[in-house]
Every structure is written in structure tokens, then in C-alpha cells.
Amino acid sequence: MTKRLNLPYTTQDLFPQSSPSAKHGSVRAGSIASTPSSLYIPRPTFQHNSTSFKFKNKFKNVKTMVKRLFKPSTLDFETAIWEIFHLIINPKKMYRSHYYYRQSQQHPDGKTSYTRDDPSFLILVTGFLSVSAIAWGLAYSPTILDIFKLVLYMVVVDFYVTGFIIATVTWLATNKLFNLEVGLNKYSANYIEWGFCFDIHCNSFLIIWCLLYVVQFVLLPIIRMKKSIIALILGNSLYFGSIGYYFVVTFYGFNSLPFISSNVVKSNDRNPARVLQLIVVAGILPLLAIAWLVTLLFRVNVADKLVESYFN
């Protein structure tokens, strides 16, 4: 450092800055990063692929949903209503539009998350289930306490608990099926999140709510007619049709993922979308059709039996 006689030392005198070299790239003059001899050590930057970052990022959507739940101004009910409407009448259009939009929103680690971060959809579905449960309760439950228990059962058990189980099973199965090399490694580019599987259940459950909680309630006087072939066909068709449509919408949901879609072929020459299609079309739907036919042949009114057991 250069000696100064009577003048005070400046920062430049105490901590001399080295001139930037062309081979190392230009650095702004006077910046801390421009010299290795600086007293101030730059704050370390955590890389996006660090374990701590990914652990925090794992529950990002859950935290966002909880925050939005207590901030009504951030809830997007308009989009949620649009999704509900199209999931019932045209689920392919909903998945095409919604997940194309989600592909443009990436996590800081570069991965695209298709899991919902807005609780508006769940709020609406929970509200719809509660209203329909109250209607069923007024028709079949004698007391307010019974109606309240019915609401809790239809919302918590029928929707959330069943959804938790189905989402866990599909999460394990799909990651095992489509990620043979890494399995349940959440750092894989093709990893399917549990939250996405639960969203698929919520989307698919809408048709069950529509047919079994609303349409069936309206048609109860016909469905519960004893020894009626019309009641038998109508009631059984509602149940087996809604379950079959549930799996069809589930297929649309998983097929919307870019690494599962029909134009993707794995290294082992296996088409993920084709595998899903075979499971649903060649496996589940024929079994449901056979079960529907058997119940008709043996004159078992599934709707009447389930309603009676549900409220007794």
C-alpha cells in the first residue's frame, strides 16, 4: 500500500482493488467480487440442487395454499369454477388448458410443478359436498346431530380420507411404473408428486359427486322403486358409470403430463400413455361392465342397497 504523509487512509488504500483481467471477464469497479483480498467475504449462495433447498421446496405448494386460505383476496374462484364446469362436461379441454399453463410456471430448481397451489377448488368442492350432504340429511336423518355427522362423513371420509388412500396408491404405482430407473426419487425429472395424484382424485371425484350425490338424490323416488327394472338399470348405471368415468378422467389427468403423453416413448420402447390406456380401457372398464351386467342378471339394485346401508 502506498504511504500517505498527513492525509487519512481511504478504503482504496486499506483494501486495494485489483484490476479486472480480460480472461476472467469484466467486473464492476469497486465491487466486492472484484478482489480476492477483500476483507468482506461474499455471502454463500445456496444452489438450487442442494438438499436443504429441495426439502423446503417439497412443501412449497402446501404452504402457498395455507397462506391463500387466510387471504381471500388471493383466491381464484373464477378459474376454479371454470375447471369444475369443464371437468364435468369436457375434462380433456380442462387438462389441456390448465396444464399447458402450469408448464410455464417452474420452481426455482427448474422443475415444473403441476400440483395446485390455490385452495379455491378444494373450497368449492367441499362446499358442494356439504350442501348435498345437508340435502341427504334432511331427507333421511331425523336430527340436526345426525345431519352434522352425515356432513362430516361425506366430506371427510368419502372425499378426503378416500382421496388420501387413492392418491397414495396411485403415487406409488405411477412412479414405480414410469420411473423404472429411479423409482420414488423425488429429484427425478419425471417424478410424480403426491399432491398431483391427490389433485387428480379431486378432479375425478367431481363426476361421482355430480351423479351419486346430486342426480341420484333427485332420482331417488324412481331408483328406490321395488321390483322395477327401470330403477334397477338406472341405479346400477349411475354407480358403475360414475366409477368408470372416474378412471377415465384419472387417465386424462396423468396423460396430461409431458413425460407420460402419447408421443413419448421410453428407452425400453414402452409408451407410458399406452400402458395407462390399457390399464383403464382393457382392464378396469371391462371389469366394471361385467359387474354391471351381473348385478342386472341377479337383479341387485346397487343404488338402493347402498342408500339403505348408508343411512341405517
C-alpha positions as CSV (number, residue, x, y, z in Angstrom):
1,M,0.0,0.0,0.0
2,T,1.3,3.5,-0.8
3,K,2.4,5.6,2.2
4,R,0.4,8.9,2.6
5,L,2.0,11.6,4.7
6,N,-0.7,13.6,6.6
7,L,-3.8,12.5,4.7
8,P,-6.2,9.9,6.1
9,Y,-6.2,6.5,4.5
10,T,-9.2,5.7,2.3
11,T,-10.9,2.4,1.7
12,Q,-9.0,2.1,-1.5
13,D,-5.7,2.5,0.4
14,L,-6.6,-0.1,3.0
15,F,-8.2,-2.6,0.6
16,P,-6.6,-2.1,-2.8
17,Q,-8.8,-3.3,-5.7
18,S,-7.1,-5.5,-8.4
19,S,-7.8,-4.5,-11.9
20,P,-10.1,-6.9,-13.8
21,S,-8.5,-9.2,-16.3
22,A,-10.0,-9.8,-19.7
23,K,-9.7,-13.6,-19.4
24,H,-11.7,-13.6,-16.2
25,G,-14.5,-11.4,-17.5
26,S,-15.3,-7.8,-16.7
27,V,-16.2,-7.0,-13.1
28,R,-17.7,-3.7,-12.0
29,A,-15.0,-1.5,-10.4
30,G,-15.2,-1.2,-6.7
31,S,-17.3,-4.3,-6.2
32,I,-16.5,-6.8,-3.5
33,A,-16.4,-9.7,-6.0
34,S,-13.6,-7.9,-8.0
35,T,-10.8,-8.8,-5.5
36,P,-9.9,-11.9,-3.6
37,S,-8.0,-9.9,-1.0
38,S,-11.1,-8.1,0.2
39,L,-11.9,-8.3,3.9
40,Y,-15.6,-8.9,3.2
41,I,-16.3,-12.4,2.1
42,P,-19.3,-12.8,-0.2
43,R,-22.4,-14.5,1.3
44,P,-22.6,-18.0,0.0
45,T,-25.4,-18.7,-2.4
46,F,-27.3,-22.0,-1.9
47,Q,-27.5,-23.8,-5.2
48,H,-30.9,-25.0,-6.3
49,N,-29.8,-28.6,-6.3
50,S,-28.9,-28.5,-2.6
51,T,-30.7,-30.9,-0.2
52,S,-32.0,-28.2,2.1
53,F,-33.4,-26.2,-0.8
54,K,-35.3,-29.2,-2.2
55,F,-36.6,-30.2,1.2
56,K,-38.1,-26.7,1.7
57,N,-39.3,-26.7,-1.9
58,K,-41.1,-30.0,-1.4
59,F,-43.9,-28.4,0.7
60,K,-44.0,-25.1,-1.3
61,N,-47.5,-25.6,-2.7
62,V,-48.9,-26.7,0.7
63,K,-47.5,-23.5,2.3
64,T,-48.9,-21.4,-0.5
65,M,-52.3,-23.0,-0.2
66,V,-52.4,-22.4,3.6
67,K,-51.4,-18.8,3.1
68,R,-54.0,-18.2,0.5
69,L,-56.6,-19.8,2.6
70,F,-56.3,-16.9,5.1
71,K,-56.1,-14.3,2.3
72,P,-59.4,-14.4,0.5
73,S,-58.3,-11.7,-2.0
74,T,-55.7,-14.2,-3.4
75,L,-58.3,-17.0,-4.1
76,D,-59.2,-17.5,-7.7
77,F,-62.7,-18.8,-7.6
78,E,-63.4,-17.9,-11.2
79,T,-60.7,-20.3,-12.5
80,A,-61.9,-23.0,-10.1
81,I,-65.5,-22.7,-11.3
82,W,-64.2,-22.9,-14.9
83,E,-62.3,-26.1,-14.0
84,I,-65.3,-27.7,-12.3
85,F,-67.5,-27.0,-15.2
86,H,-65.2,-28.4,-17.8
87,L,-64.2,-31.4,-15.7
88,I,-67.8,-32.5,-15.8
89,I,-68.6,-31.8,-19.5
90,N,-65.1,-31.8,-21.2
91,P,-62.2,-32.9,-18.9
92,K,-59.7,-33.2,-21.8
93,K,-60.1,-29.5,-22.5
94,M,-59.6,-28.6,-18.9
95,Y,-56.4,-30.6,-18.6
96,R,-55.1,-29.3,-21.9
97,S,-55.6,-25.6,-20.9
98,H,-54.7,-25.9,-17.2
99,Y,-51.5,-27.9,-17.5
100,Y,-50.3,-26.1,-20.6
101,Y,-50.4,-23.0,-18.3
102,R,-48.7,-24.8,-15.5
103,Q,-45.8,-25.8,-17.7
104,S,-44.9,-22.1,-17.9
105,Q,-44.6,-21.9,-14.1
106,Q,-41.4,-23.5,-12.8
107,H,-39.9,-24.0,-9.4
108,P,-36.5,-22.2,-8.9
109,D,-34.8,-25.6,-9.3
110,G,-36.1,-25.7,-12.9
111,K,-38.8,-28.4,-12.4
112,T,-42.4,-27.8,-13.4
113,S,-44.9,-28.5,-10.7
114,Y,-48.4,-29.5,-11.8
115,T,-49.8,-29.5,-8.2
116,R,-52.4,-26.9,-7.3
117,D,-51.3,-24.0,-5.2
118,D,-54.7,-22.4,-4.9
119,P,-57.2,-23.9,-2.4
120,S,-60.2,-22.4,-4.2
121,F,-61.0,-25.7,-6.0
122,L,-61.0,-27.6,-2.7
123,I,-63.1,-25.0,-1.0
124,L,-65.8,-25.2,-3.7
125,V,-65.8,-29.0,-3.8
126,T,-66.0,-29.1,0.0
127,G,-68.9,-26.6,-0.1
128,F,-70.7,-28.6,-2.8
129,L,-70.4,-31.8,-0.8
130,S,-71.6,-30.1,2.4
131,V,-74.7,-28.8,0.6
132,S,-75.5,-32.1,-0.9
133,A,-74.9,-33.9,2.4
134,I,-77.4,-31.5,4.1
135,A,-80.0,-32.3,1.5
136,W,-79.5,-36.0,2.0
137,G,-79.6,-35.5,5.8
138,L,-82.9,-33.6,5.6
139,A,-84.4,-36.4,3.6
140,Y,-83.1,-39.4,5.7
141,S,-81.7,-38.2,9.0
142,P,-84.1,-37.2,11.8
143,T,-82.0,-34.9,13.9
144,I,-79.5,-32.0,13.4
145,L,-76.8,-34.1,15.1
146,D,-77.3,-36.8,12.5
147,I,-77.2,-34.3,9.7
148,F,-73.9,-32.9,11.1
149,K,-72.4,-36.3,11.3
150,L,-73.5,-37.1,7.8
151,V,-71.8,-33.9,6.5
152,L,-68.6,-34.9,8.3
153,Y,-68.7,-38.4,6.9
154,M,-69.4,-37.4,3.3
155,V,-66.8,-34.7,3.3
156,V,-64.0,-36.1,5.5
157,V,-64.4,-39.9,4.8
158,D,-65.9,-40.1,1.3
159,F,-63.8,-37.3,-0.1
160,Y,-60.6,-36.6,1.9
161,V,-59.8,-39.9,3.5
162,T,-60.6,-41.9,0.4
163,G,-58.7,-39.4,-1.7
164,F,-55.7,-39.7,0.6
165,I,-55.7,-43.5,0.2
166,I,-56.2,-43.4,-3.6
167,A,-53.6,-40.7,-4.1
168,T,-51.0,-42.7,-2.1
169,V,-51.7,-45.8,-4.1
170,T,-51.6,-44.1,-7.5
171,W,-48.5,-42.1,-6.4
172,L,-46.6,-45.3,-5.6
173,A,-47.9,-47.2,-8.7
174,T,-47.3,-44.4,-11.2
175,N,-43.7,-43.6,-10.0
176,K,-42.9,-47.3,-10.0
177,L,-44.4,-47.8,-13.5
178,F,-43.0,-44.8,-15.2
179,N,-39.7,-44.2,-13.4
180,L,-38.1,-47.7,-13.5
181,E,-34.5,-46.3,-13.2
182,V,-35.1,-44.0,-10.1
183,G,-38.5,-45.1,-8.7
184,L,-39.6,-42.8,-5.9
185,N,-36.6,-40.5,-6.2
186,K,-38.2,-37.0,-5.9
187,Y,-35.3,-35.4,-7.6
188,S,-36.0,-37.2,-10.9
189,A,-37.2,-35.1,-13.7
190,N,-40.1,-37.5,-14.2
191,Y,-41.1,-37.7,-10.6
192,I,-44.9,-37.5,-10.0
193,E,-45.7,-35.6,-6.9
194,W,-48.2,-37.0,-4.3
195,G,-50.0,-33.7,-4.4
196,F,-50.6,-34.1,-8.1
197,C,-52.1,-37.5,-7.5
198,F,-54.4,-36.0,-4.9
199,D,-55.4,-33.3,-7.4
200,I,-56.3,-36.0,-10.0
201,H,-58.5,-37.6,-7.4
202,C,-60.3,-34.3,-6.7
203,N,-60.8,-33.7,-10.4
204,S,-62.1,-37.2,-11.0
205,F,-64.4,-37.2,-7.9
206,L,-66.4,-34.4,-9.4
207,I,-68.3,-36.7,-11.6
208,I,-69.1,-39.0,-8.6
209,W,-70.4,-36.0,-6.7
210,C,-72.5,-34.9,-9.7
211,L,-74.0,-38.4,-10.4
212,L,-74.2,-40.0,-7.0
213,Y,-74.7,-37.0,-4.7
214,V,-76.9,-34.8,-6.9
215,V,-78.5,-36.8,-9.7
216,Q,-79.2,-39.8,-7.6
217,F,-80.8,-37.7,-4.9
218,V,-83.1,-36.2,-7.5
219,L,-84.0,-39.6,-8.9
220,L,-84.4,-41.4,-5.5
221,P,-88.2,-41.8,-5.9
222,I,-87.6,-43.8,-9.1
223,I,-84.4,-45.6,-8.0
224,R,-85.9,-46.9,-4.8
225,M,-88.9,-48.5,-6.5
226,K,-89.1,-52.1,-5.6
227,K,-89.1,-54.8,-8.3
228,S,-88.7,-52.2,-11.0
229,I,-86.4,-52.9,-14.0
230,I,-86.2,-49.2,-14.7
231,A,-85.0,-48.5,-11.2
232,L,-82.5,-51.4,-11.4
233,I,-81.0,-50.2,-14.7
234,L,-80.9,-46.6,-13.7
235,G,-79.4,-47.1,-10.2
236,N,-76.8,-49.5,-11.3
237,S,-75.8,-47.4,-14.3
238,L,-75.3,-44.4,-12.1
239,Y,-72.9,-46.2,-9.8
240,F,-70.9,-48.2,-12.4
241,G,-70.9,-45.3,-14.9
242,S,-69.6,-42.8,-12.4
243,I,-66.9,-45.1,-11.2
244,G,-65.9,-45.8,-14.8
245,Y,-65.8,-42.1,-15.7
246,Y,-63.7,-41.5,-12.5
247,F,-61.0,-43.7,-14.0
248,V,-61.3,-42.1,-17.4
249,V,-60.8,-38.6,-16.0
250,T,-57.9,-40.0,-14.0
251,F,-56.3,-41.3,-17.2
252,Y,-56.7,-37.9,-18.8
253,G,-55.0,-36.3,-15.8
254,F,-51.9,-38.4,-15.9
255,N,-51.8,-38.4,-19.7
256,S,-51.5,-34.6,-19.5
257,L,-48.0,-34.9,-18.1
258,P,-45.5,-34.2,-20.8
259,F,-43.4,-37.3,-20.0
260,I,-46.4,-39.6,-20.0
261,S,-48.3,-38.2,-23.0
262,S,-48.9,-40.4,-26.0
263,N,-46.0,-39.0,-28.1
264,V,-43.3,-40.1,-25.5
265,V,-41.6,-43.5,-25.8
266,K,-39.2,-44.7,-23.0
267,S,-35.8,-46.1,-23.6
268,N,-37.3,-49.6,-23.2
269,D,-39.7,-48.9,-26.1
270,R,-42.6,-48.6,-23.7
271,N,-45.2,-45.9,-24.2
272,P,-46.4,-44.7,-20.8
273,A,-49.7,-43.3,-22.1
274,R,-50.4,-46.6,-23.9
275,V,-49.8,-48.5,-20.7
276,L,-52.2,-46.3,-18.8
277,Q,-54.8,-46.6,-21.6
278,L,-54.5,-50.4,-21.5
279,I,-55.0,-50.5,-17.7
280,V,-58.1,-48.3,-17.9
281,V,-59.7,-49.4,-21.2
282,A,-58.7,-53.1,-21.3
283,G,-58.7,-53.7,-17.5
284,I,-60.9,-51.5,-15.3
285,L,-63.7,-50.6,-17.7
286,P,-64.4,-54.2,-18.8
287,L,-64.5,-55.4,-15.2
288,L,-67.0,-52.6,-14.3
289,A,-69.1,-53.6,-17.4
290,I,-69.1,-57.2,-16.3
291,A,-70.0,-56.3,-12.7
292,W,-72.9,-54.1,-14.0
293,L,-74.2,-56.9,-16.2
294,V,-74.0,-59.4,-13.3
295,T,-76.0,-57.1,-11.0
296,L,-78.7,-56.8,-13.6
297,L,-78.9,-60.5,-14.2
298,F,-79.2,-61.2,-10.5
299,R,-81.5,-58.1,-10.0
300,V,-79.3,-56.5,-7.4
301,N,-80.2,-52.8,-7.1
302,V,-76.8,-51.4,-6.0
303,A,-78.1,-47.9,-5.5
304,D,-81.0,-49.0,-3.3
305,K,-78.7,-51.3,-1.3
306,L,-76.0,-48.7,-0.7
307,V,-78.5,-46.0,0.2
308,E,-80.2,-48.3,2.7
309,S,-76.9,-49.4,4.3
310,Y,-75.5,-45.8,4.3
311,F,-78.3,-44.4,6.4
312,N,-79.0,-47.5,8.5
